[in-house]
Amino acid sequence: MKRTLFAAGAIALAVSLLTSTPLDAQTPSPAPSPSPSPIAIKAGRLLDVKTGKIEKDVFILIENHRIKSIGSGAPAGLGVIDLSNAFVMPGMVDCHAHILGDLADLSPASSFRMSSAKKTLWGMKNLKVWLAQGFTALRDAGEDDLGYGQLALRDAINAGWIDGPRMQSSGNFVSLNGGHGDSEDFIAPDQELPRRPNIADTVDDVAKAVRRDIKYGADWIKLMGTGGVADLTSDFKVQELSEEQMAKAVEVAHRAGKRVMVHAEGTEGIKAAVRAGVDSIEHGTMLDDEGAALMAKKGTWLVPTLYTFQHGVELGTSHGQDPISLAKTKEIVAHQQPAFTRALQAHLKIAAGIDDEPQYLPKEVEALVRGGMTPLQALQAATMNGAALLNWSDSIGTIEPGKFADIIAIDGDPIQNINAIEKVVFVMKDGMTFKNDLAPKPALGMEKK
């Protein structure tokens, strides 16, 4: 067992060391492939997500992975991608993704049925869905894979080995023994496995777990500040990591130029995490007025992940979800709307995150609108706000000269009807087209053999 875990870690480290263009969390890089030829996009309707203004019949000139100019005249001598009947906007950003393994398997033992290598291969498959849904960037919110497959995939995308969204990634979940994030919580006591390195019962344990994640290349540290829903033993209302433990994680991570995200459902755990200086609260499902005011004062981000709990109720036990988890999911949904309303009233910084299978990504944007955002605010949460949370505002999140050409098109107008976000028909990342359902079909008999 130990030999297998060591080998998996060595593989992940080797991938990281061999990557020719390592990730800089401050400055995303295009794949190191030859620059595509300059090209133009004709946008029938182009959304400025900053203002909500929509321009019609605009040409976007793309050169060397980036947007060179935006104007009303067609560039001479260039090929044109015709999106004149579509709604064009920036590629979206998922700020709470889990990419490894079979994301439809909700059974407690799912992670033990797959090797690190197989989880990573599943991750390659999953990342294609993120792109197809119009999400050209994401933040992985932690994995239970001791081989750090998510970091290997991030580096492989940066090296141009595989296709996928540009990524920042957390390492393992830093959790209490038996807490939310202890993947062995369903195992009988006489079947207990060796203690995992992400388990941290003391302040010193937290520092060691954080340093291990940093050692292997994590951009973010993921803390489990409270109990959760998916496990069988924790109470989502209860704070787990102490404020001192979370503050130590922040100290170690920030000193290394990394940042900290915290799973926090319960009211007191949310406030403890904010006081500890974390960068983002994930879920925030029992946020009270005091917590909202504290987050506003400190500038702490919120990633509410509304749909994943709603979806869990819809699924019931059909995908292996344990009845214990389902009962917690039903309970937590009752707390969701009051907390999100408080977040909106406090004008918190909010970014979109799915925490679910990527095929349901549009559903989170729709859930933000049902929760009280305007369609424009929800699109901002999924674009420019996500870029800001990742410190990538200078490179992605809006369609402006100088930024990477991460551009998508939608069949319909999501400002008028947010459900149109489900009809992504065109995806470009780094000036390379990954999806174009509007391209002319080959003439009969001329299909590629």
C-alpha positions as CSV (number, residue, x, y, z in Angstrom):
1,M,0.0,0.0,0.0
2,K,2.7,2.5,1.0
3,R,4.8,1.5,-2.0
4,T,1.9,2.1,-4.3
5,L,1.1,5.5,-2.8
6,F,4.8,6.5,-3.0
7,A,4.9,5.5,-6.7
8,A,1.8,7.5,-7.5
9,G,3.3,10.6,-5.8
10,A,6.5,10.1,-7.7
11,I,4.6,10.0,-11.0
12,A,2.8,13.2,-10.3
13,L,6.0,14.9,-9.3
14,A,7.7,13.7,-12.4
15,V,5.0,15.1,-14.6
16,S,5.3,18.4,-12.8
17,L,9.1,18.6,-13.2
18,L,8.9,17.6,-16.9
19,T,6.3,20.3,-17.8
20,S,8.0,22.8,-20.0
21,T,5.7,25.7,-19.0
22,P,4.8,25.4,-15.2
23,L,1.7,27.1,-14.0
24,D,2.2,30.6,-12.6
25,A,-1.0,31.3,-10.7
26,Q,-0.7,35.0,-11.4
27,T,-0.1,34.7,-15.1
28,P,-1.8,31.9,-17.1
29,S,0.0,30.8,-20.2
30,P,-1.2,29.4,-23.5
31,A,-0.3,25.9,-24.5
32,P,3.3,26.1,-26.0
33,S,2.1,25.1,-29.4
34,P,2.8,27.2,-32.5
35,S,0.6,30.3,-32.6
36,P,-2.5,29.7,-34.7
37,S,-2.8,31.9,-37.8
38,P,-4.5,35.3,-37.2
39,I,-8.2,35.0,-37.6
40,A,-11.4,37.1,-36.9
41,I,-14.7,36.3,-35.3
42,K,-17.8,38.1,-36.5
43,A,-20.1,38.4,-33.4
44,G,-23.7,39.0,-34.1
45,R,-24.1,40.2,-30.5
46,L,-21.1,40.7,-28.2
47,L,-21.6,41.1,-24.5
48,D,-19.4,43.4,-22.4
49,V,-19.8,41.6,-19.1
50,K,-18.5,44.6,-17.1
51,T,-21.4,46.9,-18.2
52,G,-24.0,44.6,-19.7
53,K,-23.8,46.5,-23.0
54,I,-24.4,44.4,-26.1
55,E,-22.8,45.4,-29.4
56,K,-24.0,44.1,-32.7
57,D,-22.1,42.9,-35.7
58,V,-18.6,43.3,-34.2
59,F,-15.4,41.8,-35.5
60,I,-12.8,40.4,-33.0
61,L,-9.3,40.1,-34.4
62,I,-7.3,37.3,-32.8
63,E,-3.5,37.0,-33.1
64,N,-0.9,35.0,-31.2
65,H,-3.4,33.5,-28.8
66,R,-4.8,36.9,-27.8
67,I,-7.4,39.4,-28.7
68,K,-5.7,42.1,-30.8
69,S,-8.6,44.4,-31.6
70,I,-12.4,44.8,-31.6
71,G,-14.1,46.8,-34.3
72,S,-16.9,47.2,-36.7
73,G,-14.9,46.6,-39.9
74,A,-14.0,43.2,-41.3
75,P,-10.1,42.7,-41.2
76,A,-8.7,42.4,-44.7
77,G,-7.2,39.1,-45.8
78,L,-8.2,37.1,-42.8
79,G,-10.4,34.1,-42.4
80,V,-13.6,34.8,-40.5
81,I,-15.5,32.6,-38.0
82,D,-19.1,33.5,-38.6
83,L,-21.0,33.8,-35.3
84,S,-23.3,36.5,-36.7
85,N,-26.4,34.6,-35.4
86,A,-25.0,33.9,-32.0
87,F,-24.5,35.6,-28.6
88,V,-20.7,36.0,-27.9
89,M,-19.2,36.3,-24.5
90,P,-16.0,35.5,-22.6
91,G,-15.2,31.9,-21.7
92,M,-16.5,31.0,-18.2
93,V,-14.7,30.1,-15.0
94,D,-15.7,27.3,-12.6
95,C,-14.2,28.2,-9.2
96,H,-15.2,25.0,-7.4
97,A,-14.4,21.9,-9.5
98,H,-13.5,18.4,-8.7
99,I,-12.1,16.8,-11.8
100,L,-10.9,13.3,-11.0
101,G,-12.8,10.0,-11.2
102,D,-16.3,9.1,-12.1
103,L,-18.2,12.2,-10.8
104,A,-21.6,10.5,-11.2
105,D,-20.7,7.9,-8.6
106,L,-21.9,9.3,-5.2
107,S,-21.3,6.1,-3.1
108,P,-19.0,6.5,-0.1
109,A,-16.5,3.9,-1.3
110,S,-16.2,5.4,-4.8
111,S,-12.7,6.7,-4.4
112,F,-11.4,3.3,-3.1
113,R,-12.5,1.5,-6.3
114,M,-10.1,3.5,-8.5
115,S,-6.4,3.8,-8.8
116,S,-4.8,7.2,-9.0
117,A,-4.0,6.5,-12.6
118,K,-7.5,5.6,-13.5
119,K,-8.9,8.7,-11.7
120,T,-6.5,10.8,-13.7
121,L,-7.7,9.3,-17.0
122,W,-11.2,9.9,-15.9
123,G,-10.1,13.5,-15.3
124,M,-8.9,13.9,-18.9
125,K,-12.3,12.8,-20.0
126,N,-14.1,15.1,-17.6
127,L,-12.1,18.2,-18.6
128,K,-13.3,17.9,-22.2
129,V,-16.8,18.4,-20.8
130,W,-15.8,21.5,-19.0
131,L,-14.5,22.9,-22.3
132,A,-17.6,21.8,-24.3
133,Q,-19.8,23.6,-21.7
134,G,-18.0,26.9,-22.3
135,F,-15.8,26.9,-19.2
136,T,-12.3,27.7,-20.4
137,A,-10.8,28.0,-16.9
138,L,-11.4,26.3,-13.5
139,R,-10.1,26.0,-10.0
140,D,-9.9,22.5,-8.7
141,A,-11.3,22.5,-5.1
142,G,-9.2,19.6,-3.9
143,E,-9.1,15.8,-4.4
144,D,-8.6,12.7,-2.2
145,D,-5.9,11.4,-4.7
146,L,-2.6,11.0,-2.9
147,G,-1.0,10.8,-6.3
148,Y,-2.1,14.4,-7.1
149,G,-3.6,13.5,-10.5
150,Q,-5.2,17.0,-10.6
151,L,-1.8,18.6,-10.6
152,A,-0.5,16.3,-13.3
153,L,-3.4,17.2,-15.5
154,R,-3.0,20.9,-14.8
155,D,0.7,20.7,-15.9
156,A,-0.1,18.5,-18.9
157,I,-2.6,21.1,-20.1
158,N,0.0,23.8,-19.7
159,A,2.5,21.7,-21.6
160,G,0.1,21.2,-24.5
161,W,0.0,17.4,-24.0
162,I,-3.8,17.3,-23.5
163,D,-6.8,19.7,-24.0
164,G,-8.6,21.2,-21.1
165,P,-9.4,24.5,-19.4
166,R,-6.6,26.5,-17.9
167,M,-6.4,25.5,-14.3
168,Q,-5.4,26.4,-10.7
169,S,-5.6,23.5,-8.3
170,S,-5.8,22.6,-4.7
171,G,-4.0,19.6,-3.3
172,N,-5.6,17.2,-0.8
173,F,-8.3,18.1,1.6
174,V,-6.9,19.2,5.0
175,S,-9.2,17.6,7.4
176,L,-9.6,16.4,11.0
177,N,-9.4,12.7,11.8
178,G,-12.9,11.6,11.1
179,G,-13.9,14.9,9.7
180,H,-15.3,16.0,6.4
181,G,-12.5,15.1,4.1
182,D,-11.4,12.0,5.9
183,S,-12.2,9.6,3.1
184,E,-12.1,6.6,5.4
185,D,-15.0,7.7,7.6
186,F,-17.2,4.8,6.5
187,I,-14.6,2.0,7.4
188,A,-15.1,-0.1,10.4
189,P,-12.5,0.5,13.2
190,D,-10.9,-2.9,12.9
191,Q,-10.4,-2.3,9.1
192,E,-8.7,1.1,9.5
193,L,-6.1,2.0,6.9
194,P,-2.8,3.8,7.5
195,R,-3.3,7.5,8.5
196,R,-3.3,9.7,5.4
197,P,-1.0,12.8,5.3
198,N,-3.9,15.2,4.8
199,I,-5.3,14.4,8.3
200,A,-4.5,17.2,10.7
201,D,-5.6,17.2,14.4
202,T,-3.2,19.9,15.7
203,V,-1.9,23.2,14.5
204,D,1.5,21.5,13.7
205,D,-0.3,18.8,11.7
206,V,-2.0,21.5,9.6
207,A,1.4,23.1,8.8
208,K,2.8,19.7,7.7
209,A,-0.2,19.0,5.5
210,V,-0.1,22.4,3.9
211,R,3.7,22.1,3.3
212,R,3.1,18.7,1.6
213,D,0.6,20.2,-0.8
214,I,2.9,23.1,-1.6
215,K,5.8,20.7,-2.0
216,Y,3.9,18.8,-4.8
217,G,2.8,22.0,-6.6
218,A,-0.6,23.0,-5.3
219,D,-1.8,26.5,-6.1
220,W,-4.5,26.5,-3.4
221,I,-4.8,24.9,0.0
222,K,-8.3,23.3,0.7
223,L,-9.3,23.2,4.3
224,M,-12.4,21.4,5.6
225,G,-13.5,24.0,8.2
226,T,-16.8,22.4,9.1
227,G,-18.6,19.1,8.6
228,G,-20.2,18.4,5.3
229,V,-22.9,16.5,3.5
230,A,-21.3,13.8,1.3
231,D,-19.7,11.9,4.2
232,L,-21.5,9.7,6.6
233,T,-20.3,10.9,10.0
234,S,-19.8,14.7,10.1
235,D,-22.4,17.4,11.0
236,F,-22.3,20.3,8.6
237,K,-23.4,22.7,11.3
238,V,-20.3,21.9,13.4
239,Q,-16.9,23.6,13.1
240,E,-14.1,21.1,12.7
241,L,-10.8,22.8,12.2
242,S,-10.1,25.3,14.9
243,E,-9.6,29.0,14.1
244,E,-5.9,28.5,15.1
245,Q,-5.5,25.7,12.7
246,M,-7.0,27.6,9.8
247,A,-4.9,30.7,10.7
248,K,-1.7,28.5,10.6
249,A,-2.7,27.2,7.1
250,V,-3.2,30.8,6.0
251,E,0.2,31.8,7.4
252,V,2.1,29.0,5.8
253,A,0.2,29.2,2.4
254,H,0.4,33.0,2.1
255,R,4.1,33.0,3.0
256,A,4.6,30.6,0.0
257,G,2.5,32.8,-2.3
258,K,-0.4,30.3,-2.2
259,R,-4.0,30.9,-1.1
260,V,-6.6,29.2,1.0
261,M,-10.1,28.1,0.3
262,V,-12.3,26.6,3.0
263,H,-15.3,24.3,2.9
264,A,-17.6,26.0,5.5
265,E,-21.2,25.2,5.9
266,G,-22.0,26.0,9.5
267,T,-22.3,29.5,10.9
268,E,-19.5,29.5,13.4
269,G,-17.1,27.7,11.1
270,I,-17.7,30.3,8.4
271,K,-16.9,33.2,10.8
272,A,-13.8,31.4,12.2
273,A,-12.4,30.8,8.7
274,V,-12.9,34.5,7.8
275,R,-11.3,35.7,11.0
276,A,-8.4,33.3,10.2
277,G,-7.8,35.2,7.0
278,V,-8.8,32.7,4.3
279,D,-9.3,33.8,0.7
280,S,-12.6,32.2,-0.1
281,I,-15.5,30.5,1.6
282,E,-17.0,27.5,-0.2
283,H,-20.7,26.9,0.1
284,G,-21.4,29.3,3.1
285,T,-24.7,27.6,3.5
286,M,-25.5,28.9,7.0
287,L,-24.1,32.3,6.7
288,D,-25.6,34.8,9.2
289,D,-25.6,38.6,9.2
290,E,-22.5,38.8,11.3
291,G,-20.7,36.5,9.0
292,A,-21.8,38.3,5.9
293,A,-20.6,41.7,7.5
294,L,-17.3,40.1,8.4
295,M,-16.8,38.8,4.9
296,A,-17.6,42.1,3.4
297,K,-15.2,43.9,5.7
298,K,-12.3,41.5,5.0
299,G,-13.1,41.1,1.2
300,T,-13.5,37.4,1.5
301,W,-14.9,35.7,-1.6
302,L,-17.9,33.4,-1.6
303,V,-18.4,30.5,-3.9
304,P,-22.0,29.3,-3.0
305,T,-22.4,26.1,-5.1
306,L,-26.2,26.3,-5.0
307,Y,-27.1,23.7,-7.6
308,T,-25.1,20.7,-6.3
309,F,-27.3,20.4,-3.2
310,Q,-30.5,21.0,-5.1
311,H,-29.3,18.3,-7.6
312,G,-28.5,15.9,-4.8
313,V,-32.2,16.1,-3.6
314,E,-33.3,15.5,-7.2
315,L,-31.1,12.4,-7.5
316,G,-32.0,10.8,-4.3
317,T,-30.2,7.5,-3.9
318,S,-30.1,6.7,-7.6
319,H,-26.4,7.4,-8.1
320,G,-25.2,5.6,-5.0
321,Q,-25.8,8.5,-2.6
322,D,-26.2,7.1,0.9
323,P,-29.5,7.8,2.7
324,I,-27.5,9.5,5.5
325,S,-26.0,12.0,3.0
326,L,-29.4,12.4,1.3
327,A,-31.0,13.4,4.6
328,K,-28.3,16.0,5.2
329,T,-28.7,17.3,1.7
330,K,-32.4,17.8,2.2
331,E,-31.7,19.6,5.5
332,I,-29.1,21.9,4.1
333,V,-31.2,23.1,1.1
334,A,-33.5,24.7,3.7
335,H,-30.7,26.9,4.8
336,Q,-29.4,27.8,1.4
337,Q,-31.7,30.6,0.2
338,P,-31.7,32.8,3.4
339,A,-27.8,32.6,3.5
340,F,-27.5,33.5,-0.2
341,T,-29.9,36.4,0.2
342,R,-27.7,37.7,3.1
343,A,-24.7,37.4,0.8
344,L,-26.4,39.5,-1.9
345,Q,-27.6,42.1,0.6
346,A,-24.0,42.4,2.0
347,H,-22.7,42.8,-1.6
348,L,-20.2,40.1,-1.1
349,K,-17.7,39.1,-3.9
350,I,-19.3,36.0,-5.4
351,A,-17.9,33.6,-8.0
352,A,-19.6,30.7,-9.6
353,G,-18.7,27.1,-8.8
354,I,-20.5,23.8,-9.6
355,D,-19.1,21.2,-7.2
356,D,-20.9,18.6,-9.4
357,E,-20.6,16.8,-12.7
358,P,-19.5,19.2,-15.4
359,Q,-22.5,18.4,-17.7
360,Y,-24.6,20.4,-15.1
361,L,-22.4,23.5,-15.2
362,P,-25.1,25.7,-16.8
363,K,-27.4,24.7,-14.0
364,E,-25.3,26.6,-11.4
365,V,-25.5,29.8,-13.4
366,E,-29.3,29.3,-13.6
367,A,-29.4,28.6,-9.8
368,L,-27.7,31.9,-9.1
369,V,-30.5,33.7,-10.9
370,R,-33.2,31.7,-9.1
371,G,-31.4,32.7,-5.9
372,G,-31.7,36.4,-6.6
373,M,-29.0,37.5,-9.0
374,T,-29.9,39.2,-12.3
375,P,-28.8,37.2,-15.4
376,L,-26.0,39.8,-15.9
377,Q,-24.8,39.3,-12.3
378,A,-24.8,35.5,-12.7
379,L,-22.8,35.8,-16.0
380,Q,-20.4,38.1,-14.2
381,A,-20.0,35.6,-11.4
382,A,-19.1,33.0,-14.0
383,T,-16.7,35.2,-16.0
384,M,-15.0,38.3,-14.6
385,N,-15.6,37.5,-11.0
386,G,-14.1,34.0,-11.4
387,A,-11.1,35.6,-13.1
388,A,-10.7,38.0,-10.3
389,L,-10.8,35.3,-7.6
390,L,-8.0,33.5,-9.5
391,N,-6.0,36.7,-9.8
392,W,-6.3,36.4,-13.6
393,S,-8.3,39.5,-14.4
394,D,-5.5,40.9,-16.6
395,S,-5.6,37.8,-18.8
396,I,-9.2,36.4,-19.0
397,G,-12.8,37.1,-17.8
398,T,-13.7,39.7,-20.4
399,I,-13.3,40.2,-24.2
400,E,-10.8,43.0,-24.5
401,P,-7.6,43.7,-26.5
402,G,-4.6,42.1,-24.9
403,K,-6.4,39.3,-23.1
404,F,-6.3,35.6,-24.1
405,A,-8.9,34.7,-26.8
406,D,-11.1,32.6,-24.5
407,I,-14.4,33.2,-26.3
408,I,-17.7,31.3,-26.4
409,A,-20.9,31.7,-28.3
410,I,-24.5,30.8,-27.2
411,D,-27.6,30.1,-29.3
412,G,-29.9,32.5,-27.6
413,D,-29.7,35.5,-25.3
414,P,-28.9,34.6,-21.7
415,I,-29.5,38.2,-20.6
416,Q,-33.1,37.7,-21.6
417,N,-33.4,34.1,-20.6
418,I,-30.6,32.6,-18.5
419,N,-31.5,29.1,-19.6
420,A,-29.9,29.9,-23.0
421,I,-26.6,29.3,-21.2
422,E,-27.3,25.6,-21.8
423,K,-26.8,26.1,-25.6
424,V,-23.1,26.7,-26.0
425,V,-22.4,26.3,-29.7
426,F,-18.8,27.6,-30.0
427,V,-15.7,27.4,-27.7
428,M,-12.4,29.0,-28.3
429,K,-9.5,28.9,-25.8
430,D,-6.1,30.6,-26.5
431,G,-7.3,31.4,-30.0
432,M,-7.8,27.7,-30.8
433,T,-11.3,26.5,-31.6
434,F,-12.4,23.5,-29.6
435,K,-16.1,23.5,-30.6
436,N,-18.0,25.0,-33.4
437,D,-21.5,23.7,-34.0
438,L,-22.2,26.6,-36.4
439,A,-19.4,25.7,-38.9
440,P,-20.7,24.7,-42.3
441,K,-21.1,21.0,-42.7
442,P,-19.0,19.2,-45.4
443,A,-20.8,18.7,-48.7
444,L,-22.4,15.3,-49.2
445,G,-19.7,12.8,-50.3
446,M,-16.9,15.1,-49.1
447,E,-16.8,14.0,-45.4
448,K,-13.3,13.2,-44.0
449,K,-12.5,9.5,-44.4
